[in-house]
Amino acid sequence: MVLLFRRVNLAALCGLLLLQTTPLYADSVLSGYASVVAGRASNGDEYLADYPKAAVYDEDWSFSPDSSVGVQLKTDLDNDLMFVIQAVSNGASDYDVELDWAYLSYQLNAEFSIQAGRKRLPLYYYSDFFDVGYAYHWIRVPADNYTWQISNYNGVNLQYQSYLNEWDILVNLYAGREDSRNNDLLSLLSDATVDETWKNMVGLVVEFSGNWMDFRTTYMQGQIDRSVDGVVIAEDVKQVFSGVSINFNLNRFVFLSEFNRYERDASDIVIDTSMVSLGYYWGRFTPHISHSLLKQKHNAAGGDEYHTTDSVGVRWDYNDSTAFKIQYDRTEDRGITVPVLGDAEMLSLGVDFVF
């Protein structure tokens, strides 16, 4: 724990804690999460464990790539008006503090609400709690399926929440943009300074969830601007993202799946990603296996990115707020024109907790 918090910008994180201890006229709720993870790569020089944060392990044991801490403050400003802010510090980003959430939410009626500000970009099933390791049984979500370079957006969204018989229904319509200077992932893979803007984004998420099944579908379209070392290489390029996830809880078994497609017609780019995972609840233990992949078809630029990962691990719920985990990953990088970091194996040990 000393290693995790030693380099955190405590002034920024403690600022949120002070908001909770300072007398306020509004009701506030403070919560948080943290992950302490150690790992090392083997049978390969490096292992890219987390694409959005460009978290890379080498042959030496390290705590930095996957360790993180976050705090969230929810403040009721009125009966129907709420402000949410969440600060996150990741080891992969040298423990700099960043704002994942900073938005106002207004409850229009019992079913509709509208939010404006900064939020997570809801492309994937685990987008909203990507960094909250306690929320899933893996050390980290399957990396091949969660590879995109933009994770947040600034804009507005309209949300509908209701229920039908035993099913909860959520519909989320959003619009916005994100500007990423010296983007972590693209700059790592290009060995250059890459600035990326996703603009004019419009997206829709529809989710049905019940006691034994959860179904989610997502769609987003927008435009890309990109420059490399200050040279514009893409402008107003249309992109489309679509995906579906289906999860089952049957007795002691849990089956998780997600399938996504990214398309950019102007560059003849089509990328398919997916993951499937099976877990078994055995008392406080959850052993699990997973398979994930990213495959990009050959295009005009010669792209052939293609990598798969097989994982096996165990989660131990020590108590109601703490989980210990161990996981082994083996990645096969089949790309020739566009290899990522090559074949590698990975062993990780971690503890996740919420507070």
GUSE-133994 format. One line per 3 residues: number of its first residue (from 1); their letters; for each residue x negated, y, z negated of C-alpha. Coordinates in steps of 0.2 Angstrom, whole numbers, plus 5000, padded with zeros to 4 digits. Example, Ala and Ser with C-alpha at 12.3 -4.5 7.8 and 13.67 -1.06 7.14 Angstrom:
2
1 = AS = 4938 4978 4961 ~ 4932 4995 4964 .
! end
This chain:
355
1 = MVL = 5000 5000 5000 ~ 4986 5012 4996 ~ 4979 5010 5014 .
4 = LFR = 4997 5013 5022 ~ 5000 5029 5012 ~ 4982 5036 5011 .
7 = RVN = 4983 5045 5028 ~ 5001 5049 5028 ~ 5005 5068 5029 .
10 = LAA = 5013 5068 5012 ~ 5018 5086 5013 ~ 5030 5082 5027 .
13 = LCG = 5037 5066 5019 ~ 5039 5074 5002 ~ 5048 5089 5009 .
16 = LLL = 5063 5077 5012 ~ 5061 5070 4994 ~ 5061 5088 4987 .
19 = LQT = 5078 5091 4997 ~ 5085 5077 4986 ~ 5078 5083 4970 .
22 = TPL = 5083 5102 4973 ~ 5100 5107 4967 ~ 5112 5107 4982 .
25 = YAD = 5130 5112 4985 ~ 5132 5098 4997 ~ 5131 5079 4994 .
28 = SVL = 5115 5071 5000 ~ 5110 5053 5002 ~ 5091 5049 5003 .
31 = SGY = 5085 5032 5010 ~ 5070 5025 5017 ~ 5060 5010 5024 .
34 = ASV = 5042 5004 5025 ~ 5032 4990 5033 ~ 5014 4985 5029 .
37 = VAG = 5007 4973 5042 ~ 4990 4966 5045 ~ 4985 4957 5061 .
40 = RAS = 4971 4952 5073 ~ 4970 4947 5091 ~ 4962 4931 5096 .
43 = NGD = 4958 4922 5113 ~ 4958 4940 5120 ~ 4949 4956 5117 .
46 = EYL = 4965 4966 5113 ~ 4984 4963 5110 ~ 4997 4976 5114 .
49 = ADY = 5010 4973 5101 ~ 5021 4988 5103 ~ 5023 4997 5119 .
52 = PKA = 5032 5013 5115 ~ 5019 5017 5101 ~ 5004 5010 5111 .
55 = AVY = 5000 4999 5096 ~ 4984 4989 5100 ~ 4975 4976 5090 .
58 = DED = 4958 4969 5093 ~ 4948 4955 5086 ~ 4946 4963 5069 .
61 = WSF = 4960 4963 5055 ~ 4969 4979 5055 ~ 4984 4987 5045 .
64 = SPD = 4986 5002 5057 ~ 4995 4996 5073 ~ 5012 4990 5065 .
67 = SSV = 5012 4998 5048 ~ 5025 5012 5046 ~ 5035 5022 5033 .
70 = GVQ = 5051 5032 5036 ~ 5063 5042 5026 ~ 5081 5048 5030 .
73 = LKT = 5092 5062 5023 ~ 5110 5063 5026 ~ 5119 5079 5020 .
76 = DLD = 5137 5082 5020 ~ 5139 5100 5024 ~ 5158 5100 5024 .
79 = NDL = 5172 5086 5024 ~ 5169 5083 5043 ~ 5152 5090 5046 .
82 = MFV = 5135 5081 5042 ~ 5117 5084 5045 ~ 5105 5069 5047 .
85 = IQA = 5086 5070 5048 ~ 5073 5056 5048 ~ 5054 5057 5047 .
88 = VSN = 5043 5043 5052 ~ 5025 5040 5051 ~ 5016 5026 5061 .
91 = GAS = 4999 5019 5059 ~ 4998 5018 5078 ~ 5000 5037 5079 .
94 = DYD = 4986 5039 5066 ~ 5000 5042 5053 ~ 5006 5058 5060 .
97 = VEL = 5024 5062 5055 ~ 5037 5063 5068 ~ 5055 5067 5068 .
100 = DWA = 5066 5053 5075 ~ 5082 5060 5070 ~ 5088 5078 5068 .
103 = YLS = 5106 5081 5072 ~ 5123 5088 5067 ~ 5138 5076 5067 .
106 = YQL = 5156 5082 5067 ~ 5170 5070 5064 ~ 5184 5075 5076 .
109 = NAE = 5197 5063 5069 ~ 5197 5045 5062 ~ 5190 5038 5077 .
112 = FSI = 5180 5051 5087 ~ 5164 5061 5082 ~ 5152 5072 5091 .
115 = QAG = 5133 5073 5088 ~ 5121 5086 5094 ~ 5102 5086 5091 .
118 = RKR = 5088 5074 5092 ~ 5092 5055 5091 ~ 5085 5038 5097 .
121 = LPL = 5088 5034 5115 ~ 5100 5019 5114 ~ 5094 5009 5128 .
124 = YYY = 5092 4993 5118 ~ 5101 4983 5105 ~ 5087 4987 5092 .
127 = SDF = 5084 5005 5098 ~ 5092 5014 5082 ~ 5082 5003 5070 .
130 = FDV = 5067 4999 5080 ~ 5054 5004 5066 ~ 5065 4996 5052 .
133 = GYA = 5056 4979 5051 ~ 5068 4974 5037 ~ 5083 4974 5049 .
136 = YHW = 5076 4959 5060 ~ 5067 4942 5057 ~ 5052 4946 5067 .
139 = IRV = 5036 4956 5062 ~ 5041 4967 5077 ~ 5054 4966 5091 .
142 = PAD = 5049 4956 5106 ~ 5037 4968 5115 ~ 5039 4962 5133 .
145 = NYT = 5058 4967 5131 ~ 5054 4984 5123 ~ 5042 4992 5135 .
148 = WQI = 5048 5009 5139 ~ 5038 5025 5136 ~ 5052 5036 5130 .
151 = SNY = 5061 5032 5114 ~ 5071 5048 5109 ~ 5081 5061 5117 .
154 = NGV = 5088 5079 5114 ~ 5106 5081 5118 ~ 5124 5078 5113 .
157 = NLQ = 5134 5062 5112 ~ 5153 5058 5109 ~ 5156 5042 5099 .
160 = YQS = 5171 5032 5097 ~ 5173 5019 5083 ~ 5188 5008 5080 .
163 = YLN = 5193 4990 5077 ~ 5205 4977 5086 ~ 5210 4963 5075 .
166 = EWD = 5193 4956 5068 ~ 5183 4966 5080 ~ 5174 4982 5078 .
169 = ILV = 5172 4993 5093 ~ 5159 5006 5097 ~ 5158 5017 5112 .
172 = NLY = 5145 5030 5114 ~ 5143 5042 5128 ~ 5128 5053 5128 .
175 = AGR = 5118 5066 5138 ~ 5101 5074 5136 ~ 5082 5074 5140 .
178 = EDS = 5065 5071 5132 ~ 5048 5079 5136 ~ 5033 5069 5131 .
181 = RNN = 5016 5077 5132 ~ 5001 5065 5134 ~ 5013 5050 5133 .
184 = DLL = 5006 5037 5121 ~ 5009 5022 5132 ~ 5007 5029 5150 .
187 = SLL = 4991 5038 5144 ~ 4984 5021 5137 ~ 4988 5011 5153 .
190 = SDA = 4982 5025 5165 ~ 4966 5030 5155 ~ 4972 5048 5159 .
193 = TVD = 4983 5061 5152 ~ 5001 5058 5158 ~ 5015 5070 5154 .
196 = ETW = 5032 5063 5156 ~ 5050 5071 5157 ~ 5066 5061 5157 .
199 = KNM = 5080 5074 5161 ~ 5098 5074 5166 ~ 5100 5058 5157 .
202 = VGL = 5118 5052 5155 ~ 5122 5035 5147 ~ 5135 5024 5140 .
205 = VVE = 5135 5011 5127 ~ 5149 4999 5123 ~ 5148 4986 5109 .
208 = FSG = 5160 4973 5101 ~ 5155 4965 5085 ~ 5164 4952 5074 .
211 = NWM = 5160 4939 5061 ~ 5151 4927 5072 ~ 5147 4936 5089 .
214 = DFR = 5141 4953 5094 ~ 5141 4959 5112 ~ 5133 4975 5119 .
217 = TTY = 5131 4983 5136 ~ 5122 4999 5140 ~ 5119 5010 5156 .
220 = MQG = 5109 5025 5159 ~ 5104 5036 5174 ~ 5093 5051 5175 .
223 = QID = 5078 5059 5183 ~ 5059 5058 5180 ~ 5045 5071 5181 .
226 = RSV = 5028 5065 5179 ~ 5010 5072 5180 ~ 4993 5064 5178 .
229 = DGV = 4979 5075 5172 ~ 4989 5090 5177 ~ 4993 5084 5195 .
232 = VIA = 5012 5082 5198 ~ 5015 5064 5206 ~ 5034 5063 5203 .
235 = EDV = 5048 5075 5202 ~ 5067 5073 5202 ~ 5065 5055 5204 .
238 = KQV = 5081 5045 5200 ~ 5080 5031 5188 ~ 5093 5018 5182 .
241 = FSG = 5093 5007 5166 ~ 5106 4994 5163 ~ 5107 4980 5150 .
244 = VSI = 5117 4967 5140 ~ 5114 4958 5124 ~ 5124 4944 5116 .
247 = NFN = 5121 4938 5098 ~ 5129 4923 5089 ~ 5129 4918 5071 .
250 = LNR = 5135 4900 5070 ~ 5134 4892 5052 ~ 5116 4893 5048 .
253 = FVF = 5110 4897 5066 ~ 5107 4914 5073 ~ 5105 4916 5092 .
256 = LSE = 5099 4933 5099 ~ 5097 4938 5117 ~ 5095 4953 5128 .
259 = FNR = 5093 4956 5146 ~ 5089 4973 5155 ~ 5085 4980 5172 .
262 = YER = 5076 4996 5176 ~ 5077 5003 5194 ~ 5069 5017 5203 .
265 = DAS = 5074 5016 5222 ~ 5062 5030 5228 ~ 5047 5019 5223 .
268 = DIV = 5055 5002 5226 ~ 5053 4998 5208 ~ 5064 4985 5200 .
271 = IDT = 5059 4978 5182 ~ 5068 4965 5173 ~ 5065 4961 5155 .
274 = SMV = 5073 4949 5143 ~ 5071 4940 5126 ~ 5079 4925 5118 .
277 = SLG = 5077 4920 5100 ~ 5083 4906 5088 ~ 5083 4907 5070 .
280 = YYW = 5089 4896 5056 ~ 5095 4902 5038 ~ 5087 4890 5026 .
283 = GRF = 5090 4898 5009 ~ 5079 4913 5008 ~ 5069 4907 5022 .
286 = TPH = 5072 4911 5041 ~ 5061 4901 5053 ~ 5062 4907 5071 .
289 = ISH = 5056 4905 5088 ~ 5057 4918 5103 ~ 5053 4920 5121 .
292 = SLL = 5052 4937 5130 ~ 5046 4943 5147 ~ 5044 4957 5159 .
295 = KQK = 5043 4955 5177 ~ 5041 4968 5191 ~ 5044 4963 5208 .
298 = HNA = 5032 4967 5222 ~ 5035 4985 5228 ~ 5028 4998 5240 .
301 = AGG = 5015 5003 5228 ~ 5009 4985 5225 ~ 5016 4983 5207 .
304 = DEY = 5017 4965 5201 ~ 5017 4968 5182 ~ 5022 4951 5174 .
307 = HTT = 5019 4945 5156 ~ 5028 4933 5144 ~ 5026 4930 5126 .
310 = DSV = 5031 4915 5115 ~ 5032 4918 5096 ~ 5035 4907 5081 .
313 = GVR = 5037 4914 5063 ~ 5045 4913 5046 ~ 5054 4927 5036 .
316 = WDY = 5055 4925 5017 ~ 5068 4936 5009 ~ 5060 4939 4992 .
319 = NDS = 5074 4949 4985 ~ 5088 4960 4992 ~ 5077 4974 4998 .
322 = TAF = 5060 4965 5002 ~ 5055 4952 5015 ~ 5038 4944 5018 .
325 = KIQ = 5034 4938 5036 ~ 5021 4928 5045 ~ 5021 4927 5064 .
328 = YDR = 5011 4919 5079 ~ 5012 4926 5096 ~ 5004 4920 5113 .
331 = TED = 5005 4932 5128 ~ 5002 4927 5145 ~ 4998 4941 5157 .
334 = RGI = 5001 4935 5175 ~ 4999 4952 5183 ~ 4986 4954 5197 .
337 = TVP = 4988 4971 5204 ~ 4995 4978 5187 ~ 4988 4968 5173 .
340 = VLG = 4991 4975 5156 ~ 4978 4969 5143 ~ 4976 4951 5148 .
343 = DAE = 4980 4935 5140 ~ 4979 4935 5121 ~ 4985 4927 5105 .
346 = MLS = 4990 4936 5089 ~ 4992 4932 5070 ~ 5002 4944 5059 .
349 = LGV = 5006 4945 5041 ~ 5018 4958 5034 ~ 5030 4964 5021 .
352 = DFV = 5045 4975 5025 ~ 5056 4984 5012 ~ 5070 4997 5011 .
355 = F = 5074 5009 4997 .
! end
